[in-house]
């Protein structure tokens, strides 16, 4: 199987100034194309470190993809390091990239400076894939077998995520033209409502019975739950997909409605699939989640077809005067209570005229209310058949609590709608 390494270059990644999203998205695209990523490496802005690190990666991988350090400023030193690594004797101007540079800068009302023109200069040892989304070209360095003991290719991409990810399809096409690529079959199911440890214990007999060549990975995320991914490397894709489907059928019988999707997905998309085209609508009343649930729901394309709106009722006065929560309920049961959550859900449903609604009231932290523990959330859902509530407690910091509250509310809503639609 063709092996690859993904390298990010820049001090800003190593000091945590920016989040490295390029590596995992490039790796995901390579995996889907049948190219197995063995390593991810981050390298600082040091010429010698760049050369040594990339040389080591090329020794053990067929393909190395680097991102970063190709900008017009003095701290962008990757191009010079690549010239040294590849034994370049000088630079040549790439006319296609120069024309792109002129077009991009002129379209922004900017002058083309010498530093911009210099980006079209590339080592004479490389091939160029034009970068139509930015000013730095994608450079391709091919090394014969006698250099690293096997044929190897280095692709140098810009660090800007929009440009780097935009270049990936062309890079994969080039890889397929020069290297053998095996089929990799991946299937995922999304599970919410179970801790990873409890999930592992429940499906242990099923997992133990998997064929040795079918690999299972647990990929937890507090907003989406646990993604269970089954993978088979090599073989015929059609037959392997049939084998994996059979295993997923067995797993479905164990997990039931804890599964909300059979693709890499999220809860807001699952709710969207339930409501799109049905004529049924949704609203939200949020206190402790501060609008996060509405934001997640409206991140789905087409959400305007079923989501009517929300009320962020942070203050007690808004709960009472806008949502119609009874002051006596708040006085007797407390703001953080299932009773208040129920009246919030019913109030926003009445206010908007929606078919379904979801509500949250709780304590994200760091302060408590003297009654409930920090991390407590009460969730309400309401629909044509009635209203349901429940309470959960998560011992996390404020931001993680808000994320868990929001995801748990979406999952509770998802199960509620599924049960109503099945009636």
N, C-alpha and C positions, 0 to 999 in steps of 0.2 A: 504494500500500500504506500502511496506517495505521502511523505511526511513533511510537515510544515512547522515553522516557528513564527510567532508574531512578536515584533519588537517595537516598543514605543520609545521615542527619544525626546528628552526634555527635562530639565530640572523641575519644571512646574508640576510634573506628575509625581516625582519622587518626594517633593516637599508637601504634597497634598493640596497644592493650590488649585488644581483642576482635577476633575474626575476622569479617569481613563475609560471612556465608553467605546473607543475605537477597537480595542483588543477583543472584547467579547463579541462585538457585532461582526468584525472581520472573521473571527474564529467560527462563529455560527454559520456565516455564509460559506466558508471553506468546507465545513463539515457537511453541509447540505449538498455540496458539489462532489463529495466523495474524497475529500482531502483531510487527512487526520492531523489535527494540531497537537503537537507533543509538548510544546513549551510556549509560555508567554514571558517576555523579558522587558524590564524597564531600564533604560540607560540614561545617564545624565548628560549634560551638555559639555562633554569632554572628548576631544578628538581621538585621543588614544584609547579611551574606554569604548567609544563607538566602534572603532576599527577592531579591537580585540574581541568585543562581545559579538559583533556580526560575524567575524571570522570563526569563532567557536560554534555559532549557530549553523553556519554553512557547512561545517565539518560533519555535523550529525543530522542534517535535514536536507531534503531535496529542494525545498522552497523556504525562503525567508522573506517575510513582508515587514518592512519598517514603516513607521509613520512619524512625522515630526522633523523639525529642524531644517525645513527647506524654504523658510520665509526670506524676506529681503533685508532683514536687519543683521547686525554684526554677530548676535548670539546664535544665529542659525548657521551651524558649522557642519551639518550632516553632509552636504554636497562635497565639501573638501575632503572629509573623511572617506567618503565613497570613492572619490578619485584616487586617493592613496591606496585604499584596499584593492581596487581593480587594476592598479598599475597604469593609470591614465598618464598620458604625456602632454595633455592640454585640454582646452575646452573648445567646443564648437557651438555655433548658434543654431537653435532649432527654429526654423522660420514659422512653422505652424503655431508653436506656442507663443512666439513673439506677436503674431497677429492676434491671438486670443488675448494676450496682455493688453494690447492697444484697444481692442474692442471693449474689454471689461472696464478699463480705467476711463475711457472716453464716455462710456455709458453712465458712469458715476460722476461725470463732470470733473475728473481729475487729470492732471498732467502725467505723462509717462516720464518718470525720472530714470536716471542711470541705474539706480538700484532695482528698478522694475525691469528694465531691459536685461539686466544681469541674470534674472531668473530664467531667461530663455537660453542661457549658456549652460551646457551640460558636458560632463566628461566625455572624451572621445571614445571611451570604452563602453558606452551604454547605448541602448535603444530607447526611444521615447514613445510613450503613450500619451497623446495630448490630454491635458486637463482642461476641459471646457467649462469647468465650474470655478476655476481659480487661476492664479498666475504661475504657480510652480508645477512643472510637468511631472508626470510619473516616469521615473527612470528605471530601466530594466537592465540588470547586469547578469550576463550568462557566463558561467565558469565551466571549463572543460573538466573532464574526469581527472586529469593529472594535477589539478590544483588542490582539490579537496578529497580526492579518492573516489568521487562519483560526480556525475553532472549535477550542477546546482544553479539555481537562479535566485537573484535578489531583486525584489521589487521595492522601490523607495517611493512612498506615497506622502503627500502633504499631511500635516497633523490636524488641520481643521476638519472636524468630523463630517461636515457636509461634503467636503471635497474628497476626503479619504473614502467614505462609504460610496460616494458616487463613482469612484474609480474601480471599485471591487468587481463589478460585472466584467469589465474589460480585462482585468487581471485574471479572473477565473477563466475567461475564454483563452487567454494566452497560455495559462497553465495546461489547460486541456489539449492545446495544440502541441505541447512539448513533453507532457508527462502522462503516463498511464493513470487513469482515475477509476477507482472501484466504486461500486454502488454502496452507499450507506443508508440503511433503512432506520428511521427514527419514528416512533409514535409516542405521543404524550397523552396522559389524562390528568385532569386537574381535580384536586380533592380539597375541600374546605370543611372545617369543623372538627378536625382531629389533629392532635399534636403528632409531630413526626415520629416520636417514640411509640405512641399508641398505635399509629398506623402501621409501623414496622412490625409490631407484635401481632397485630390482627392478620396481616397478609403473609406472615412468616412461612406457613406451610406452602402457600402458592409460590412464594419466591424461591423456596428450597427446591421446588419441583421444576423450575424453569430449565430448559435446555442450556447446556454450558455455553453455547455461542450467543445466547440472548442475554444482553447485559441490562441490568436495572440500575437507575440512578434516582436518588431522592433529591429534589431541588426545592427547598422551602423558601417561601417569601411571605411576609406577614400581610401583604395586601392581596395576594392571590392564592395563598394556601400552599399546599405541597404539590409540586409537579412530579409525577412519576413518569420517567422516560425509559422506554424500552428501545434498545439499539441492537442491530445486527450489522456487522462489518463484512462486506464482500457478499458473494452469492448473487443470485438472481433477484432483483428487486420485487418482482411480482409475487414470486413464491414466498419470499421472506415477509412481505406484507401480509400474506394470508396467514403465515405462522404467528406473527405478532397479533393479528386480529383475533385469532383463536385464543391466545393467552389473555387478551384484554376482555374477551367475553367471559372467561372464567373469573377474572378479577372483578368485573361488574357485578357478578352475582354475590360477591363478598361485600363490596362497599356500598352498593345501592345508591341512595340519593346523596351520599357524601361526594359523589362524582358530579361535577357540574359542567365538564366539557371534555371532549376527546381530542382536543388540540391544545397547543400552548396558548393559553387564554387568560381572561380575567373575569371577575364576577359581574362587572358592569356590562360587558359584552353578553354574558349569559342572560342577564335580565333583558337586555335589548332584544335578543333572539326570541324571548318569551312574549314580548309585547308588540314587536313590529308587525304591522299588518292586521292586528286583532281589533283595533279600534279602542282598546283599553288604555288607560292613561295612569300616570304616576305623579306624585308630589312628595315633598320631603319637608319635615320640620326638625331643625337641628339646633341644639344648644351646645353641648361640649365638643361636637365635631366641627362647629364653626363654618359650615358650608362645604366641607370636604366631600360629603356624600354627593351633593349636587354637582360639584366639580367633576367627580368621577363619572357620574351618570352622563353628564353632557360632553364628556370626552369621546363618547361613542358617536361616530357619524350616523346621522339620521335620528338622533335622540329627540329632536324637535317634534317628531311624529308621535311621541308618547309621553314625554316629560313636560308637565305643565308649568312647574316652578317650585320654589321653595321659600321657606321663611327661616331665617337664622335668628331664632328667638333666644338670644343670649341673656337678656334681662327678664326678670320675673314679670315686669309690666307688659312686655311684648307677649309673653306666654298667656297672660290673662286677657289683655285688651285686643290682641290680634288673633290669637289661636282659640281664645275662649276657654282656657283652662280655668276651672273653678278655684277661686282663692281659698276656699275651705279645703280643697284637696291638697293644695300646696302647704297650708298651715298644719293640717293633720298628718299628712304622709311625707312631707318634705319635697323639695324640688327634685332631688335625685330619688325617684321612686317609679315603680312600674305603673302606678296609677296616673302619675303626671305624664309619663311616656304615652300611655293609652290616650289620654285626653289631647295631647299634642298631635298624635297621629290622626285622631278623629277630627280635630279642629282644622288641620291643613287640608284634609280631604274634603271637608265641608266648605272651606274657604275657596278652594280651587275647582271643586267639582270633579276631582280625579277618581278613577276606579280604585286605585290602591294608593297607600301612603306608607311612609316609614318615618320614625322619629327617634331622636337620641337625647338623653339627658344624663349627665354624669360628671365625674371629677377626673379630668385629664392630669391634673397636678400643676405645680408641686404642692399646693395647699389642699387640705381636706375641708370637710364641713363639720367635723366633730361627731358625725354619726356614721358616715360611710367611709370606707378606706379609699385612699387615692387609687385611681385605676378602675373604679366602679363605673359601669355604664348600664343604664336601663334603656331598652330598645322596645319600640312599639311598631307594629304593622297593622294596617287596617284595610279591609276590603269589603265586598258585598256580603260576605258570610259572617263578618264580625271582626273583632280586634284581638290580637294576641300580643303578649309582652314577655320579656325575660330579662334577666340580669346576669352580667358577667363581670369578672374582675381580672385586670391585667396589671402585673407589677412591673411596669416599664417607666421610662422617662416620658415627659409630656408629649413629645412629637410621636414617639412610638405608640403611646396609648391612643392618640387621635387616629393614627393609621389603623390600629387594631379595632378600635370602636367602629370605624367606618366600614372596614371589610366585614366585620361580624354582622353589622346591620344589613349590608348588602346580601350576605349569605342568608340571613334570616328572612329577608324580603324575598329572595330567590326561591327558597323552599316554600314560603307562604303562597306565592303566586303559582308555583307548580302544583301545589295541592289543590288550589282553587280551580285551576284550569283542568285538572284531571277529574273533577267532580261531574 
